[in-house]
Amino acid sequence: MKLEIIAKNYRVSDRLEQILEAKIRKLDKYFPDGNTPCKVVMSDLGRQCKMEISINYHGVHIRTEVVGDTMYYNIDDALPKLERQIVKHRDKLNRFHKLPEKPSEYAFVSEVEETPLEIAKVKRFEVERLSPVEAAENLELVGHDFYLFINEETGNFEAVYRRKDGSIGLLQPYEED
């Protein structure tokens, strides 16, 4: 994997970088091409540290985020989560690109429970043509975490959502060429 480490308000020691790199390399068996980008973002949140790990394998995004007392603990928490996601979504990844068969032993977990996804409820609703600011106001009114709308300027389906820090985000989907 091609590892990219980004630090925000955090100084990454050489030792931490070596440990992270060695542990991430254990996931190489799931990505045979060797050029899979892996992005690690480390942030200092005051009394705690946050680590986000993202892998983009030919358009399939796998991501985990953990918050803990130290980055060393975060590594130990994040990598099992990441491996569970990789193993759980192996079938989806195999549809696009051939991954190795189920490994004889996992790198960070003892086993992975594979439960099929189910849609528990279908809800239909009318989508309005609004500006992103009006959609954000409606988000506040309905009290949900997200609000879907058609952007009156672009004509595209978009969504506003409440971020963990309380601010509002805007999702603008597009199709890659």
N, C-alpha and C positions, 0 to 999 in steps of 0.2 A: 504494500500500500504506500501511497505517497502521502506522508503525514505533514499536515500544516498546523502549527501551533500558534494561536493568537492569544495574547494576554491583554486584558483590560483592567487597569488599576492593580496589576499583579505582576510580580517579578518571578519568572520561571527559572529555577535553579537548574544547573547542568544535571544534577542527580535526578531531579524530578523528570526532566526531559528524557533521560536515559531509561528510567523505569517505565515511563509512559510508552516510549517507543518499543521497548522489549515486550511489554504486555500487548500492545496493539498488534505487533507482528504475529502473535498467536492466532489472530483472526484471518491471517493471509490464506489459510487453507479454504476459506469460504469464497475467496475471490481469486480465481486462478490466473487472471491476466497480470497481476502484479502492479498495475498502474491505477488502481482504484483510489480516488481521492478520499482522504479521511481528514476532516477538519475538527480540531479541538480548540474550543474557546474557554479560557479560564478567566474568571472574574472574582475580584475581592468585593464582598458585600458587607464589609465591616467585621462583624464577629464570625461570619461564615464565608465559605468560598463556594463558587458555582462553577461547574464544569458541564459543557455541552459538547457532545461528540456527534458528528454528522458524517454519514457515508453516503455517497451518491454513486450507485452502481448502475451505469447505463440507464439513467433516468428514474431508477427506483431509489427513493430516499428513505434512509433508515437513520433515526435520530433518538438520542436520549439526553436527558438533562438531570443532574443531581446537585443537591446542595448539602454541604456537610462542614464539619469543623476544619478539616484540612484537605488539600488536594490529594494527598496519598489515600485517605479514606474514600474520596470521591472516585478515584480510579477503581478501587475495589468494589464500589457500588455500581458504577456506570457500565463496566465491561460485561458483567453477567447479564444486565438488562439488554445491552446491545446484542450479545450472543443469542439470548432468547428470541429477540426480534428477528435476527437473521435466520435462525432455525425455523421459527414459526412461519416465516414468509418465504421459506425455501422454494415451495411450489410456485409461488408467484414469480420469484426470481428465475426459476427454471423455465418458465414459459417464454421468457425473453432471452435468457442466456444460460447456457449449461453450467450449473454449479456441480461440484463433486457430490456424490451420494451422501446420505446421512453419515456423519463421522462416527467412528467406532468409540471415540471418547471426546467429550467436549473440553474446551479450554478453560471455561470459567464456571459452568453450571454442571450439576450432576444429571439432570434430565429436564426436558422441556415438555410441558403439558400443551398438547395441540388441540385446541377447541375450535370447531368451525364457527365462523361469524354468522350471526343471524340478525335480520332486521326485525326488531320487536314491534315496531309501530310505524305506520305510514301516515303522515300528516300533509294535507294539501292546504295551500294558502295562496292568496293573491299577491303578486309582486308589483310594487309601485315604481313609477319613474320618478326618481328623486336626485337631488344633488348629494354628494357625500356628507355635507354638513347636515342636511335635513335628515338623512339616514341615521347619523349619529344622534340627533335629537330624538328620533323615534326609538333608537336603542335605549336611551335613557327612560323614555316613557313606558316601554313594555317591560323593562327590567330583565331582559335576557342577556346572554353572554355574546350573542351575535345577531345581526340583522341583515337579511338578504334584500337586495334592491336592484333595479335597473338604473344605471347611471344615465341621467337625462342628457348629458353632454356626449357620451360615447356610445350609448345604446347597449353596453355590455352588462352582463350580470356581475355584480360585485357584492362584497360583504364588509360591513364594519363590525368590529369585535372589541370586547373589553380585554385589555392586556393585563398581565399579572400586576403591573405597577399602577393600575387604575386608569391609565390613559386609553385612548381609543386608537385602534389600528384600522387600516383599510386594506382589504385583499382585492387585488386586481388580477384575475386569472388571464393567462394567455397560452396559446398553443405554440410549442417550439417547432421551428421549421425543420 
